[in-house]
Amino acid sequence: MKNNPKAPRRKGTAQLYALARILSKRGLASRTEAAEWIAAGRVRIDGEVIWDPEQRFPLNGIRVHIDDQDQASAPPSYLMLHKARGYITTHRDEQGRPTVYDLIPSEPWLIPVGRLDQASEGLLLFSNDTLWTQRLLDPASHVAKTYHVQIRPPLDGASLEMLAAGPLLDGRRCLPMGVRELRCGGKTQWLEMVLQEGRNRQIRRLLAAQGVTVLRLLRVAIGGLRLGDLRTGQWRWLDAREQVLASNPDGFADPTPPRRPA
């Protein structure tokens, strides 16, 4: 009699999860991306290639290999990248567009901590430390993410106050955010926006609702970790102090807006 991979957990046994969900819960990929990896034969569990994303395993006590790299034995690594505009935050792109993995070393295998959309740029973190990754992504942690945003036309003080108070988005109120003007050059304006949550394209959608166009969106800090003088497309490893800074929930970034790229 075959085992039912979706059978409920029996009393006294470990709870089982679909493999795609396990990879997601470990912070290795989204469930959709994990399912694609599994279907492509890139994932082994305890030495065996698994082809079914819904096949069930215990959350802990299994050894996971992705592309022959052991996700348990690799030492923890932490990397920061200055993501360039035009790059996709994914491992592979079906349309052949450049991805952030074109900018960082191939070993050790690292996952992005959150995302930046194709048109956005700035600070993007990578790690194979799933506990650290989950702590930064957990909404309950309220780790601040700071952005410098160039818009056209400028917004007045009342509009900025409304944004800061937390307007509705998809029928749900946003958490209060830090919003302030950095510089206004007549037709355009630089804002600093500090978010405590990471809803899909949140800044762009909120500003579009105000009738303004985002010309440039640059993430300059995560927690207390600043992008600093890291050049576009460059990366470097984080030290222990910077790993702690990234999980610090407080702080505006350096108030100097980025210079226009050459």
C-alpha positions in Angstrom: 0.0 0.0 0.0 1.4 3.4 -1.0 2.0 6.1 1.5 -0.2 9.1 0.9 2.2 12.2 0.7 -0.7 14.4 1.8 -1.9 12.2 4.7 -2.5 13.9 8.0 0.0 13.7 10.8 -0.5 10.8 13.1 -0.3 11.2 16.9 3.3 11.0 18.1 4.9 11.6 14.7 6.6 14.7 13.4 4.4 17.1 11.4 5.1 16.8 7.7 5.2 19.7 5.2 5.3 19.9 1.4 9.0 20.2 0.3 8.3 23.5 -1.5 7.0 24.9 1.8 10.0 23.6 3.7 12.4 25.5 1.4 10.3 28.6 1.8 10.1 28.3 5.6 13.9 27.9 5.7 14.2 31.1 3.8 15.8 29.5 0.8 13.2 30.6 -1.8 9.6 31.5 -2.4 7.3 28.6 -2.6 6.8 29.2 -6.4 10.6 29.3 -7.0 11.2 26.3 -4.8 8.6 24.3 -6.7 10.4 25.2 -10.0 13.7 24.1 -8.5 12.2 20.8 -7.4 10.5 20.1 -10.7 13.8 20.8 -12.5 15.6 18.1 -10.4 17.8 20.6 -8.5 16.8 19.5 -5.0 18.0 16.4 -3.1 16.7 15.3 0.3 19.1 13.0 2.2 20.8 12.2 -1.1 17.7 11.5 -3.2 16.5 13.8 -6.0 12.9 14.8 -5.3 10.7 15.7 -8.2 7.4 16.4 -6.5 7.1 19.8 -4.8 4.2 18.5 -2.7 6.1 15.4 -1.3 6.1 15.7 2.4 9.0 15.7 4.9 9.6 16.8 8.5 10.7 20.4 8.8 13.9 19.5 10.6 16.2 16.5 10.6 16.6 16.3 6.8 19.6 17.2 4.8 18.9 19.5 1.9 21.1 19.9 -1.2 20.4 22.5 -3.9 22.5 22.2 -7.0 24.7 19.8 -5.1 25.4 22.3 -2.4 24.7 21.2 1.2 22.5 23.9 2.8 23.4 22.7 6.3 27.2 22.3 6.2 28.1 25.6 4.5 29.4 28.2 7.0 27.1 31.2 7.5 27.9 34.0 5.0 26.5 37.5 4.8 26.8 39.8 1.8 25.6 43.2 0.8 25.1 44.3 -2.8 24.5 47.7 -4.4 21.8 46.4 -6.8 21.9 48.1 -10.2 18.7 49.2 -12.0 17.5 46.7 -14.5 18.5 43.5 -12.6 15.8 41.0 -11.5 15.9 39.7 -7.9 15.7 36.0 -8.8 18.1 33.2 -9.6 17.0 32.6 -13.1 14.8 34.6 -15.5 12.8 32.9 -18.3 13.1 36.1 -20.4 16.8 36.1 -20.2 17.0 39.4 -18.3 20.1 40.0 -16.1 19.6 38.9 -12.4 21.3 39.9 -9.2 23.2 36.6 -9.3 25.2 38.0 -12.2 26.6 40.5 -9.8 27.6 38.3 -6.8 30.0 35.3 -6.4 28.5 31.9 -7.2 29.8 30.3 -4.0 28.7 30.0 -1.4 25.1 29.7 -2.5 23.2 32.6 -1.0 19.6 33.8 -1.1 18.3 37.4 -1.2 16.8 38.8 2.0 13.7 40.3 0.5 13.6 41.9 -3.0 14.0 45.0 -5.0 12.0 45.3 -8.2 13.7 45.6 -11.6 13.5 49.4 -11.7 14.8 49.9 -8.1 18.3 50.0 -6.9 20.4 50.1 -3.8 21.0 47.9 -0.8 20.2 44.2 -1.1 21.3 41.6 1.4 22.1 37.9 0.8 22.8 35.1 3.2 22.6 31.4 3.8 21.8 31.9 7.5 18.1 31.2 7.5 17.5 32.3 11.1 19.1 35.7 10.4 17.1 36.0 7.1 13.8 35.2 8.8 14.5 37.6 11.6 15.0 40.5 9.1 11.9 39.5 7.1 9.6 38.8 10.0 6.9 41.6 10.0 6.8 41.5 13.8 10.5 42.6 13.9 9.6 46.0 12.2 13.1 46.3 10.8 13.1 49.7 9.1 14.0 50.0 5.4 15.1 53.4 4.3 14.7 54.7 0.7 15.7 57.8 -1.2 13.0 58.5 -3.8 13.1 61.1 -6.6 9.7 62.1 -7.8 8.0 64.5 -10.2 6.1 66.8 -9.5 7.0 67.6 -5.9 4.5 67.0 -3.0 3.6 69.7 -0.5 3.9 69.3 3.2 0.2 68.2 3.7 0.7 65.4 1.3 3.9 64.2 3.0 2.1 64.2 6.3 -0.7 62.1 4.9 1.8 59.6 3.6 3.6 59.5 6.9 0.4 58.7 8.8 -0.1 55.5 6.9 -2.7 55.7 4.1 -4.8 52.8 2.9 -3.4 50.4 0.4 -5.5 47.5 -1.0 -8.1 48.4 1.7 -5.6 47.9 4.5 -3.9 50.7 6.4 -0.1 50.9 6.1 2.0 51.2 9.2 3.1 54.8 9.9 6.3 55.6 8.1 9.0 58.3 8.2 8.7 60.7 5.3 10.7 63.9 4.8 11.9 66.1 2.0 15.6 65.9 1.3 15.8 68.4 -1.6 13.5 70.1 -4.0 14.8 71.3 -7.4 11.7 72.9 -8.8 10.2 70.2 -11.0 11.6 67.2 -9.0 11.9 66.4 -5.4 14.0 63.9 -3.3 12.2 62.3 -0.4 13.4 59.9 2.3 10.9 57.3 3.2 11.4 54.8 6.1 9.1 51.8 6.0 8.4 49.3 8.8 6.8 46.8 6.4 7.5 45.5 2.9 4.2 45.3 0.9 4.4 44.8 -2.8 5.7 47.9 -4.6 4.5 49.9 -1.7 6.3 53.2 -2.3 5.6 53.3 -6.0 1.9 52.6 -5.5 1.4 55.1 -2.7 3.1 57.8 -4.7 1.2 56.9 -7.9 -2.0 57.5 -5.8 -0.7 61.0 -5.2 -0.4 61.6 -8.9 3.4 61.7 -9.0 5.9 59.7 -11.0 8.8 57.9 -9.4 12.0 58.7 -11.3 14.4 56.9 -9.1 14.1 54.6 -6.1 17.1 53.7 -4.1 17.2 51.7 -0.9 20.0 53.2 1.3 19.6 51.3 4.6 18.2 48.2 6.3 17.9 48.7 10.0 21.1 50.5 11.0 23.1 49.1 8.1 23.9 51.8 5.5 24.7 51.4 1.8 27.5 53.9 2.3 29.9 54.4 -0.6 29.5 50.9 -2.1 29.3 51.6 -5.9 26.5 50.4 -8.2 26.9 46.7 -9.0 29.6 46.1 -6.3 29.3 43.8 -3.3 31.2 43.0 -0.1 30.9 40.7 2.9 29.4 41.9 6.1 31.3 41.7 9.4 29.7 40.7 12.7 28.9 44.2 13.7 27.1 44.9 10.4 25.1 41.7 10.8 23.7 43.1 14.1 23.2 46.6 12.6 21.0 45.2 9.8 18.5 43.9 12.4 18.3 47.2 14.3 14.8 48.5 13.7 15.6 52.2 14.1 17.0 55.1 12.2 16.9 57.5 9.3 19.7 57.1 6.8 22.3 59.7 5.9 20.2 62.8 4.8 22.4 63.4 1.7 20.6 62.2 -1.4 22.6 60.2 -3.9 24.4 62.0 -6.7 23.0 61.6 -10.3 24.7 58.7 -12.0 27.2 59.6 -14.7 
